[in-house]
Amino acid sequence: MTSRYAEVYGQWRKDPQAFWADAAREIDWIKPPRIVFDPNAGVYGRWFPDATCNTCYNALDRHVKNGRAGQRALVYDSPVTNSQRTYTYGETLDEVATLAAVLQDLGVTKGDRVIVYMPMIAEAVFAMLACARIGAIHSVVFGGFAAKELATRIDDAKPKAIMAASCGIEPGRVVHYKPLLDQAIDLSSSKPSAVMMLQRPQSVASMVAGRDHDWANAVDRAKAAGRTADCVELAATDPLYILYTSGTTGVPKGVVRDNGGHMVALKWTMKNLYGIEPGEAFWAASDVGWVVGHSYIVYAPLLHGATTIVYEGKPIGTPDAGAFWRMISEHRIAALFTAPTAFRAIKKEDPKAEHVARYDLSCMRTLFLAGERADPDTIQWAEDILKKPVLDHWWQTETGWCIAGNPVGLGQLPVKYGSPTVAMPGYDVQIVDEGARPVATGQMGSIVVKMPLPPGALPTLWQNDTRMRESYLDEFPGFYKTADAGFIDEDGYLYIMGRTDDIINVAGHRLSTGGMEEVLSGHPDVAECAVIGIKDALKGEQPCGFVVLKAGVTKPHEMIEKEIVALVREKIGPVAAFKIAICIDRLPKTRSGKILRATMKKIADHDQWAMPATIDDPAILDEIAAALENHGV
């Protein structure tokens, strides 16, 4: 199939407003837009400023009305509790409309904020959609998030209510949410008037009289009384949600997403980018606490009339490295979207992919990777074992959907390892120097997007237009700053080489840690790796590589470390001054799988550092410090 990408991207380039007006016809509006974009509204302009709509209606009600009531909407699969449940579109609508009525009974109305503090269970999705139904602005905070960090989000969002579960379940342990929630409310100056508590049998939480309400009891009473809530009419520019960016300190950065532009962009991506048809199963193996979970577990699949998957488990250990293959086979999943970290974990545990043979994966057409840079070695390994296209794509919490990708629905483009492929319609991606001047093809610089941002991207930060400008718009006038560095090749393919602070300066040479990681991951014994720049009195910075080995590797660590140093010298050259390679058992990561390189750098530099709020296991940082000390760093 010849790709229509160039033609479609050209249509957007020629007339952006006509392009998005056409895409907007896929949405059921209450009041359709006459104005597509107003450049004088908001911080940089607003999309569909005169339209009204409801996101929950588009995700559920319209499909029920159009004959999809009996189709699978949501599949909940929980290996950690050994349970599964499938909800049709009709059943999901009933659950959401009832829950929305319960929220109204608690005094939640249009414009009120509601914090959702829950694990990966179906009720987390119902909570988000119930808020969308009545015009409340949800702010999902990752379940089990530290009390102090949760308190800063409570103080910034000032929620009327909090919807929470009593616990989350990890392999081998129960994470008790309620004590963390109670502590966060004690710490915060803004107090919610109500807490909706979903009691899970693994940890029944104590309740605060007058404030806490039993979720199941409230829903049962509403169902018995036949109580449901109708969809509330909202401006397309009204906020749908606030999502606080991970790793923030002090006042958190609340990314705002609007209703209208968000629906238009996400609906467009399901067919054109991911190649999914209504009725097919799409699985984003993420968490609702992250932007991927918002966009591609909750909203996009349901807006498109597809089936979405809520998975309470891990890529490995629940019960083994074949967990993802079981999910695909059992639930007939057409496309999987996950982080490269998940595949590196699977590769480490099952390097020969012996689990794959146990499952029928014929239903699966594509694997999409995002969340951090996908190294060529991981992509090739996944291609070899799955015999399917493996496509990297790049986007950010702020954009809400893909900036650069390989649009399967328009016809797949050739894959170039190390590149997420090309800019999507809506994004004019450019590479510039410090003075916002374009650099030559193939030259590394700061990756920026020419304004305005497309529908679905953040219009601003929650109640902070000034910070929006300072964080994203001021440094490169006329552009959105991605804070990523990279280059564009002669075919227009984009290469992300790391965050701009991951470009290290070795004796005056600007070197990409991403490029070095590519070399490290190419070593046959390496499962995953991270390269940081550490302070050096002579050269300014010197690279330091951490590697986690594949399961079953018996070669001495010293030998592997020497081989890695030689490999970087061979592939990149002496200019890299790469002399430190350290074998470790595991890398420190956020719960979404991003490697905490900045914290590792601070430890190596002996700078002051704070425990990242989103870290998966704090003990790993002590292991990193010990490994550095053993290597004389």
N, C-alpha and C positions, 0 to 999 in steps of 0.2 A: 504494500500500500504506500503510495506516494504521500508524504506529509503535506497537509494544508497549512502548516505552521506559518510559513513566510507570507502566504496570502492573508491569513487571519490577522497576524501581527501588523501587516501593512494596512489592513482595513482600520485597525485601531489607531495606528499612526496618522492616517489620513484624516479621520474624523472621530476623535475619542468620544464625543458626546453621542453621536449616532450609534457607535459601537455599544456603549453602555445602555442607551435607550432600548436597543434591540435585546440585550441581555435581560433587561428589567421586565420584559414581557413574560418571562418565565415565573414571575412572582404574582400572586393574587393580592392586589392592592385594595384597600378600602377606598382610598382616593388616589387614582393613578397619578404619577408625576407628569406635570407639564414642563417643569424646569428640571433638566438633568443635573446641571452643576452651577452653583452660584459662587463665583470666585471671590465675592466680597463678604461672604459669611464666614464666621468662625476664624480659626487661626490662619488657614490657608485656603478656605473655600469649603462648601458642604455639598454632598451628593443628594439629589432628589429632595430638595428642601421644602417643596410644597406638597409632598405625598404623605399619606397616612397608611398604616399597615399594622399587622400583628405577626410576630415571628412564630409564636406557638400555633396560630391558625395555619400558617404555611407548612409547618412541620408535621401537623397531625390532622386537624379538622378537614382540610381540603382533600386529603387522601381518603379519609373515611367517606366523605361525600362523593368522591369520584370512584368508589368501588373497591378500595384497598383495605376495607375494615378487617378482613380476615387474613391479610398478608402479614408475615413476620415483620415487626418494626424493630424489635430489640431482643437480643439473645444475651442473657446473663449466664456466665460460666465461671464457676468458682472452684478450682481444684483445692484451694486451702480450706474450704468448708464442705467439699465434696457435694456440691449442689449446682443445679442448672434450672433456668426458667426461661421460657420463651413468651414474649408479649406481642400480640398482634397490634396493628394500628388502632383497632377499636378498643382493645384493652388498655393500651397506653394512654389513649385519649381519656378514658374513664378515670384512670389513676391520676392523671395530671389535672383534669378539671375538678376532681374531688379535693385534691391537695391544695389547689388554688383557692377553693372555697374555705378550706381550713385556715389558710393564710389571711384571707379577708376577715374571717372571724377573729383573728388575733390583731386586727386593726391595720394590716399591711395594705397600702393603697399605691396607686400609680406614683412613681418617682421615689418611693421609699427604697432603701437599700436592705438587702438580705444577704448575710454571709452564709455560705454553704461549706460545712467542714465535715467532709465525709469520705469514706473509702470507695473503692470501685465496686459499687453495687447499683442495681437498677434505680433505687430510690434517689440516688444522687442526680441522675438524669431527670427523673420526675420533678425533683426540687427546682432544677434550673428552668425547665419548661413551665412549671407552675408560676414561677416568678415572671417569666416572659409573657405568660397569658394575661396577667393582671397589671402589667406595666411596672412591676417592681424591678429594681436593678440588682441582679445577683452578683456577688463577688465570691468566687470559689477560692477557698484557701485549702491547700493540700492537707488531707487528713493526717493528724499526728504532728503537724507543724508546731514548732516550739512556742510555748505560751507567750514569751516576750514579743516574738515576731507577730504572732496572731493579734496581740494587744495593739501593736502599731497599726495594723490593718483595721481593727475595730475603731480606733480613734480617727483614722483617716476617712473611712467610709460612713461611720456613724450609723450602723444598721438598726432598723426597727426590730428585726428578729434575726435569730441565728438558727439554722437547720443543721443538725448534727447527728451523728451516730455515736453509740456508746464506745465503739472500738473499731480498729482495723485489725486485719489478721495477716501476719507475715509468716513465711515458712518457719515453724518452730516457736513462734511467739505471738502473743496478743498485745497490741498497742492500745492502751487505755486512753481514749480521747477525752472523756469527761473531766478528769482532774486537770488536764491541760487547758481545756475550755474554761473551767471555773477560775483557774488561776489567771488566765488572760483577761477575763471579765473583771476580776479584782484589780488587775494592773491598769486597766483602761479607764480613762476619765469619762468616755461615752458608754453608757450602759444600755444594752438592748432591753426592750420591754418584755420580750418573750424568747424562750429557747424551745424549739421543737426537737425532742430527743427520740431517735429511733433506737430502741433497746435491742441489742443483738444478744443471743443466748450465751455467747462466749464471754461477755462482760456486761452485767446489768449495772447501770450507773445509778448512783444516788441522785435524787431530784430536789431542787430548791423550790420550796412551796411558794406559790404565787407567780413564779417566773417560768418554771420548766413545765412543759406539756408533753405527755406521752404521745408520740407520733401515731402509733398503731391504733390506740384508743380513739384519738381525734378523727382519724380517717374512717374508722369503723362507724363512729357516731354519724359522721357526715353522710356516709353511704346509706346508713339505715334511714336517714331523714331525706334521702334523695337530693342532697345539696351538691351543686356543681357551680363553677364560676364560668361566665362567658368571657370571650376574648375582649380586651379593652382596646379601643382605637388609640394608636400612638402615632406621633410624628415620625417619619422615617429617620429624622435626625435625633430623636430621643435616645438616650443610652439604653442598650440592652444589658450590658454588663461592664464591670470593672475587673481587670485582672492585674494583680500586682506582680511586677517583674521579680524573678527570683534573685536572691543574693543581694537585695537592697539593704542598706543600713540607714539609720535615722528615719526621716520621713520617707515612706515607701513610694515608688513610682507607680501610680494607678493608670494603666492603659485603658482607655475608654473605647468601647465598640458600639456603633449605632445600630439601629434596627434595619433600615432600608438598604443601605449600601452593602452591609454585611450579608444579607440574604442574596442580593444580586450576584455578588462575587462568588460566594460559596456554591450557589446553585450552578453557576457557569463552570466551576472547576470539576464538578463530579463527572460530567460527560466529557468535557474537552481536555482536561488535564489527566484525570484518572481513568477515563474510558469505561465508566460504570453506567449500567442501565438501571432504571427503576426496577425494583424487585430482586436485584442481586445483593449479595452480602459483601459488605466492605468492613474491614477490620483495621482500625488504628490502634495498635497495641501501645497505648500511652495511658495517661491518667487524666481524669477530669480537672485535676488541679493545674494542668499546664494548657497552653494555648492549643496544642494539637488535640487535646481532649475536648476542648470547647468546640473547635471548628469541625473536627472529623470523627469524633465519637458522638457528639450530641447533635450539632446543627446540620452540617452539610448532608450526611446520608439521609436524614429524615426530611429535609427540604426537598430532596431529590426522589423521595419515595423508595429508597433502598432499605436494606436491613443493616443495622449497626450492631456491633459486638461490644459488650462490657465484660472485661476479663479481670477477675480478681486472682491474679497469679503472677508468675515470673517466667522469663524465657527458659530458665534452668531451675531445677530443684523442686518443681511442682508438677509432677514428681521427678522429671529428668529433662535432658536436653532435647527431648522430642515433643515437648509441650506445645510449641507453635504448630508442629505438623499435625498433631492430634486435633487442634482447634480448626485448622484449615479443612481437614478431611471431614470432621464431624459436622461442621456448620456450613460446609460447601461455600467457602469464602473465595471470592473472585480476585480480590486484591488485598494484600497486606501492606500496611504502612507502619514502620517502626524505626527505632534509632539504630545507627550502626553498632552502638554499644551492645545491643541485644544479640546481634549476630556474632560479634566478637566473643561474647560470653558463651554462645552455643558452640562456636568454633573451638574455643579453649577446652570445653568439656567433651566434645565429640568431634575431634579434628577430621575424622574420616566420614563423618555424617552417616553413621550406621543406623541412626534412628529413622532417617528419611524413608528407608525401604519398607518400614512397617506401615506406612500410610499411603492412601490414594490421594495424591495432590493434583489430579487431573482438572479439578474445578478452578485451580488457581492460574491466573494469567500473568500477574505482575507483582513484583515486590518493589515498594517505594521506600527509600531511606531518607531521613532528615533528622535534624536535631543537633548534629555536629558533623564535621567534615567526614565524609565516607572515604576511607583510604582505598586505593585501587585493589590491594590484596584482599580485603574483605569482600568487595564487590565481585571480584573474580571467583572467590571461593563460593559465594552464594550462587553465582551463575552456574558454576560447575555442578553443584549438588542439586539445584532445583531445575536446571535446564529451562529457566524462564528469564525474561528480561528483568534486570535489576537496575533500578533507576534512582539515582541520587537527585534530590531537589533541595532548594535553599529558601528558607523564609524565616521570619522573626515573630516574636510575641507581638511586636508593634504592628506588623503588617497583617497578621491574622490569616494569611494564606500565602501561596507560593510566589516568590519574586522571580526565581529562575528554576526551570524544570524541563522535563522532556514530555511534551503533551501527547500522551498515548491516544487520546480521543481524536486528535487531529491527524494522527499518523506518527508513529514513533520516529524520532530522528536518530542518526547513528550515535552510539554511546562513545564518549571519550572519557577514559578513566581519569578520575581526579576532578572532573567538571560536572556541576549540576545541570549542564547544557545551556539553555538560552533564556533570555528574559521573556516573561509572560506578557500578554497584552495588558496595558495599564502601567507597566514599568519601563521607563526609559533609563536603563542602567548605564552608568558611565564610570570611568576610572580617572581620578584627578590627583594632582599633587597638593601640597599644603596650601597653595594659593588658589585652589579650586580651578586650576587650569588642566585641560585634558592632557593625558600622557600618551605616548606612542603605543600602538598595538603591541601586545606582548609584554609591556612594561608594567611593573607592579606599582600600585598606588592605593589610595582610599576608594572604596566602592561607595558610590552615591546614586541616588535616584532623583531624576529631574522632577520638580514639583509641577502639578499637584500629584499627591498619592492617589491611587485608584480607589474605587468603592471597596469597603471592607477593611481598609487600613485605619489606624487610629486617627480620629479628628483632633484629639487633644489628650492631655492627662487630666485625671479627675480633679476638677476645681483648681487647675493650675496651668493656665495658658502660658504664663511666663516661663515656667520650667519646660514646657513643651518646646518653646522656641529655643531656649538655651541648650536643651539636651540634643535636639535633632536638627534644627534649622539654621542656627546662627553661624556655625563654623564654616559652612560652605553655602554662601548665599544663593538662593534659587534651587537648592538641592536638599534632599533628606539624607542625613548622615547615617549610614548603616553601622558604623564603627567596625566594619570588616575590611580587610585588605585583600587585594588580589589583582588579577589582570584579565583582559579579554583577548582571545587569539584572533587570527585572521579570518576564522569562520564565524566569529561572533559568539563563540562559546566562552562562558564565564568560569573563572577558577577562583575559588575562595581559599586563600592561603592562611587564614587565621584572623583573629581579632586584630585590630590595629596595634593593640598592646602586645600581641604575640609576634610582632616583627622585631627581631632582636638586632642590635647593632654590635657587630664584632669587628673591632679595629676599623671602624668607618664603613664596613660593608653591611648593607641591610639584608638580612637573611630571614627566610620564613621558617618558623618552627613546623608549620604544616608540611613543607617540602621535606624536612628532615624526618618527620614522622612517617612519611610515605616510604622512605628508604628503610627505616627500622622495621616497619610492618611487613616489608618484603623478605625479611630474614625467615627462613623456614621454621624456626623454633618459636617465633614470637606470635602470641595471640593478640595482644594489644599493647599500646605504648603511648607515652606522652613526652614531649620535649619542651623544656622551659629554658629561658635565658637567665643565668645567675650572674650576680655582680663579679667583676674581675678588675682588679686595680690597673692592670696593664692594658687590656683590650676593651674595657668598658663592660662588656658582657661576654660570657662563654656559654655555649649550649650544653645542656645536661639531659640525657635521655633515660627515661624509666621504661623498663619492659616487663611485661607479664608473660610468662612462657605457657605454651600449650600443655595440656594434661599429658603426662607420660614422658616428658622430656627428662632424660637422665644425665645429659652432658653437664660438666661442671660450669657453674655460673661464670667463673673467671674467663673460661674459654669463650663462652657466648658473648660476654662483654667485649672481649678483644675483637671478636669477629664483627661485632656491630660497629665499633670504632673504625675498623678497616673498611667496612662497607660504606659508611658515610664519606670517608676519605676518597674512596673509589668513585662514588656516584655524584658527590657534590664538589669534592676537591678540598685541598688544604685550607682554602679560604674559610671554611666552616669552623675551623679550629675545634673540631669535635673530639674530645678526649675522655669524656665522662659518660659511661653507660652503667646503669645500675639495675640488676634483676630484683624484682619485688614480687610479693605474692598477689597484690591487688592494688588498683588505683583508687584514690578517693574520688567519689562521684556524688552528684546530686541525685535525688530520687528519680529524676527523669533520665539519668544516665550520662549527664554532661560531666566531663572530667574537670576537677577543680584546679586548673593549672595555676591560676593567680595565687591561690593559697599555698600551693606547693612552692611557688617561687618565693613567697614571703618567708616560708620556713627555711629554704635554702639560703636566702640572703640574710637570715637572722634578723629580719624585720619584725615589728609587732604585727600580730595577726589575730583575728577574731574567728571563732568557730562559725563556719557558714550555716545559716539557718536551714538550708535545704540538704545538708549532707546526709548520705545514706547511713554511714557508720563512722562515728567520730574517731574510733580507735585506729582507723587507717592512717590518720595524720601522725600519730605517734610512731607507727611503723615507717612512715616516710622519713621522719626526723632521724630515727635510728639508722636507717639505710644510708642516709646522707653522711651521718657521723662516721659510720663504718668505712665509707669511701673517702674520708678526710675532707668533706665539703663543709 
